[in-house]
């Protein structure tokens, strides 16, 4: 009965502009539906029942098209569910990133590739990305590196004791592709941090051996991982919307998880992705 699910996907995406990012969103939705289908089969449903229940949970294709501004065939008007709203949000992010990945090279000196040593002192780190994997890790000296699309603006500065790293979309257009977009921030092991924040709309976020009084790491569409940190004196605030939470190798119930009562706070969340936390 997977043919029914594939037919549903085709009906949702067939009227959209077939960009690589729309294909990626289609693949993501397809994988989510396959996982749900397998889960329902494991619960004892027949193939036909599982396929129907999966499609019903994700919503009517016309509702998705109507929300995207594409006029569907006449049908009864219904309100999209939570899952459809999340998928539409993902498609919106992908449309933004299509312009980033396929843009023409701009004149921003920070675009394309950066490898810099940070000389100024800082006690907090704040990283924000539109379409990039983000890695924040400990090392011998403070460094910032970036490899990515030529038409993204990439800025870094130390101001008021905060190392701010930002990647944004520019307005350039074109057909030149660029892959492997990664922001890496290296924090010296000797630096005592008050706070660390790292977020990506489309991409993974990886925190390696970096600790602070307050840590917030999140991704809208991508996995979040934290490793090499001391959790003995920390309060964990973990959240996934559509994904799994793994704590020290053990799966825990999805949703919102709060563990510990320590003074340090580690918050990790993913809207569409997994959260994996591993202590020292």
Wavefront OBJ file of the C-alpha trace (Angstrom):
o trace
v 0.000 0.000 0.000
v 3.044 2.297 -0.240
v 1.718 3.153 -3.730
v -1.119 5.066 -2.024
v 1.379 7.094 -0.013
v 3.514 7.799 -3.089
v 0.396 8.926 -4.909
v -0.383 11.291 -2.041
v 3.108 12.807 -2.250
v 2.792 13.296 -5.999
v -0.560 15.044 -5.558
v 0.971 17.429 -2.996
v 4.129 18.372 -4.880
v 3.252 17.938 -8.581
v 2.020 21.539 -8.972
v 5.043 23.131 -7.280
v 8.142 24.495 -8.983
v 10.480 21.495 -9.075
v 13.587 22.982 -7.482
v 16.171 20.792 -5.695
v 14.956 22.095 -2.345
v 11.321 21.215 -3.087
v 12.524 17.707 -3.999
v 14.333 17.608 -0.670
v 11.172 18.625 1.191
v 9.258 15.930 -0.693
v 11.843 13.338 0.340
v 11.650 14.467 3.978
v 7.858 14.204 4.019
v 8.041 10.838 2.276
v 10.434 9.477 4.889
v 8.215 10.731 7.709
v 5.201 9.033 6.141
v 7.099 5.778 5.631
v 8.150 5.800 9.278
v 4.553 6.379 10.387
v 3.321 3.618 8.060
v 5.875 1.156 9.504
v 4.903 2.155 13.048
v 1.218 1.458 12.371
v 2.039 -1.912 10.787
v 4.026 -2.817 13.908
v 0.942 -1.975 15.972
v -1.043 -4.621 14.113
v -2.819 -2.673 11.385
v -3.192 -4.162 7.931
v -1.285 -2.564 5.040
v -4.474 -0.923 3.765
v -5.431 0.399 7.208
v -1.923 1.690 7.901
v -1.701 3.517 4.561
v -5.089 5.165 5.045
v -4.327 6.192 8.644
v -0.955 7.657 7.596
v -2.470 9.756 4.820
v -5.333 10.895 7.059
v -2.880 12.065 9.723
v -0.856 14.164 7.298
v -3.887 15.876 5.767
v -5.695 16.426 2.484
v -3.332 17.287 -0.436
v -5.620 20.153 -1.506
v -5.132 21.776 1.897
v -1.353 21.780 1.407
v -1.648 23.273 -2.085
v -4.154 25.889 -0.944
v -1.870 26.950 1.915
v 0.966 27.321 -0.606
v -1.177 29.605 -2.773
v -1.831 27.001 -5.485
v -5.534 26.727 -6.283
v -6.605 23.077 -5.894
v -9.536 21.293 -7.455
v -12.862 22.078 -5.713
v -13.046 20.287 -2.391
v -14.464 20.732 1.040
v -12.439 23.225 3.008
v -10.666 21.838 6.048
v -8.093 23.107 8.480
v -4.584 21.643 8.090
v -3.232 19.719 11.071
v -0.040 20.373 13.027
v 2.058 18.106 10.813
v 0.975 19.880 7.617
v 1.873 23.240 9.199
v 5.358 21.952 10.026
v 5.851 20.652 6.492
v 4.801 23.997 5.026
v 7.295 25.734 7.284
v 10.016 23.405 6.026
v 9.094 24.129 2.421
v 9.285 27.874 3.153
v 12.772 27.453 4.592
v 13.794 25.386 1.580
v 12.536 28.083 -0.793
v 14.707 30.631 1.007
v 17.674 28.295 0.802
v 17.108 27.679 -2.906
v 18.083 31.291 -3.514
v 21.139 30.820 -1.291
v 22.382 27.609 -2.867
v 21.723 28.642 -6.467
v 22.688 32.301 -6.310
v 25.320 34.171 -8.271
v 28.545 35.091 -6.504
v 28.343 38.476 -4.807
v 31.030 40.914 -3.760
v 30.854 40.350 0.001
v 34.441 39.584 1.142
v 33.060 37.258 3.823
v 31.155 35.129 1.315
v 32.322 31.778 -0.005
v 35.203 30.917 2.316
v 36.558 32.316 5.593
v 39.276 31.083 7.939
v 40.080 33.610 10.660
v 41.697 33.757 14.086
v 39.824 35.783 16.704
v 42.179 37.982 18.733
v 39.615 39.753 20.919
v 38.504 38.337 24.266
v 34.925 37.116 24.627
v 32.797 35.352 27.243
v 29.750 34.439 25.141
v 29.144 32.918 21.701
v 26.115 33.529 19.482
v 25.844 31.734 16.107
v 22.849 32.148 13.788
v 22.547 30.507 10.341
v 19.874 30.364 7.661
v 21.164 27.400 5.638
v 24.300 25.871 7.115
v 25.590 23.173 9.393
v 27.009 24.698 12.572
v 29.879 23.260 14.633
v 30.983 24.819 17.920
v 33.924 23.013 19.485
v 36.769 23.469 21.941
v 40.343 23.976 20.810
v 43.656 25.681 21.457
v 42.773 29.098 20.024
v 39.703 31.095 19.003
v 38.864 30.618 15.346
v 35.984 31.059 12.928
v 35.769 29.300 9.580
v 33.115 29.197 6.889
v 32.736 27.236 3.699
v 29.575 27.857 1.770
v 27.494 29.460 -0.945
v 29.057 32.439 -2.660
v 25.934 34.564 -2.396
v 25.435 34.353 1.355
v 26.488 37.134 3.677
v 28.682 35.862 6.493
v 29.721 38.152 9.328
v 31.639 37.694 12.552
v 32.634 40.164 15.237
v 33.320 40.486 18.944
v 31.176 43.159 20.547
v 30.548 43.732 24.234
v 32.226 40.442 25.063
v 30.087 38.398 22.647
v 31.464 36.577 19.604
v 28.632 36.908 17.076
v 28.621 34.814 13.914
v 25.811 35.302 11.412
v 24.941 33.801 8.036
v 22.112 35.340 6.017
v 20.600 35.134 2.553
v 21.473 37.814 -0.012
v 19.300 38.975 -2.912
v 21.574 37.690 -5.681
v 20.094 35.233 -8.163
v 21.543 32.845 -10.710
v 22.237 29.196 -11.397
v 25.565 28.510 -9.722
v 25.322 25.697 -7.177
v 27.335 25.379 -3.971
v 27.333 22.498 -1.484
v 28.966 21.690 1.848
v 27.952 24.807 3.770
v 29.544 24.685 7.235
v 30.210 27.251 9.970
v 32.834 26.216 12.521
v 33.597 28.148 15.706
v 36.503 27.064 17.907
v 36.440 28.191 21.546
v 39.686 28.024 23.587
v 39.542 25.537 26.437
v 40.788 28.266 28.789
v 37.770 30.518 28.194
v 34.978 30.422 30.796
v 31.738 31.110 28.945
v 28.622 32.723 30.349
v 26.454 31.628 27.417
v 26.509 29.767 24.129
v 23.786 30.022 21.494
v 23.822 28.222 18.144
v 20.892 27.865 15.755
v 20.288 26.904 12.115
v 17.070 27.047 10.106
v 18.253 24.335 7.716
v 21.244 22.352 8.894
v 22.641 20.391 11.791
v 24.044 21.938 14.978
v 26.933 20.166 16.708
v 28.369 21.252 20.076
v 31.602 19.480 20.980
v 33.182 19.868 24.411
v 32.031 23.458 24.928
v 30.302 24.347 28.207
v 28.684 27.529 29.526
v 26.424 28.673 32.335
v 23.623 28.752 29.735
v 23.695 26.809 26.462
v 20.976 26.940 23.789
v 21.367 24.921 20.582
v 18.564 24.372 18.074
v 17.676 23.534 14.480
v 14.458 23.974 12.572
v 15.296 21.242 10.055
v 18.306 19.193 11.077
v 19.808 17.176 13.894
v 21.237 18.651 17.095
v 24.064 16.915 18.939
v 25.933 17.761 22.139
v 28.977 15.750 23.214
v 31.915 15.906 25.599
v 30.153 17.997 28.251
v 29.820 17.512 32.011
v 26.143 17.010 32.825
v 26.578 16.215 36.515
v 25.771 19.792 37.554
v 23.435 20.723 34.703
v 19.726 21.008 34.055
v 18.757 19.553 30.678
v 15.899 20.979 28.642
v 15.465 18.817 25.537
v 12.727 19.049 22.915
v 11.845 17.511 19.550
v 8.713 18.068 17.502
v 9.246 15.385 14.862
v 12.266 13.298 15.797
v 13.944 11.302 18.553
v 15.814 12.234 21.743
v 18.835 10.158 22.751
v 20.558 10.777 26.083
v 23.859 8.966 26.709
v 22.954 6.318 24.144
v 19.461 5.636 25.478
v 16.299 6.742 23.699
v 13.876 8.763 25.790
v 10.293 9.722 25.122
v 9.919 12.398 22.411
v 8.458 15.780 23.184
v 9.804 17.869 26.053
v 12.300 16.327 28.476
v 13.664 18.041 31.586
v 16.397 16.326 33.587
v 18.552 17.432 36.504
v 18.486 20.442 38.814
v 21.967 21.906 38.354
v 22.839 25.556 38.010
v 24.107 25.158 34.462
v 21.372 24.919 31.833
v 21.678 23.009 28.558
v 18.731 23.473 26.176
v 18.715 21.510 22.908
v 15.804 21.375 20.472
v 14.929 20.283 16.933
v 11.672 20.920 15.108
v 12.308 18.321 12.426
v 15.323 16.274 13.445
v 16.887 14.322 16.296
v 18.531 15.513 19.510
v 21.498 13.500 20.770
v 23.267 14.408 24.041
v 26.350 12.534 25.277
v 28.123 13.403 28.532
v 31.828 13.081 29.269
l 1 2 3 4 5 6 7 8 9 10 11 12 13 14 15 16 17 18 19 20 21 22 23 24 25 26 27 28 29 30 31 32 33 34 35 36 37 38 39 40 41 42 43 44 45 46 47 48 49 50 51 52 53 54 55 56 57 58 59 60 61 62 63 64 65 66 67 68 69 70 71 72 73 74 75 76 77 78 79 80 81 82 83 84 85 86 87 88 89 90 91 92 93 94 95 96 97 98 99 100 101 102 103 104 105 106 107 108 109 110 111 112 113 114 115 116 117 118 119 120 121 122 123 124 125 126 127 128 129 130 131 132 133 134 135 136 137 138 139 140 141 142 143 144 145 146 147 148 149 150 151 152 153 154 155 156 157 158 159 160 161 162 163 164 165 166 167 168 169 170 171 172 173 174 175 176 177 178 179 180 181 182 183 184 185 186 187 188 189 190 191 192 193 194 195 196 197 198 199 200 201 202 203 204 205 206 207 208 209 210 211 212 213 214 215 216 217 218 219 220 221 222 223 224 225 226 227 228 229 230 231 232 233 234 235 236 237 238 239 240 241 242 243 244 245 246 247 248 249 250 251 252 253 254 255 256 257 258 259 260 261 262 263 264 265 266 267 268 269 270 271 272 273 274 275 276 277 278 279 280
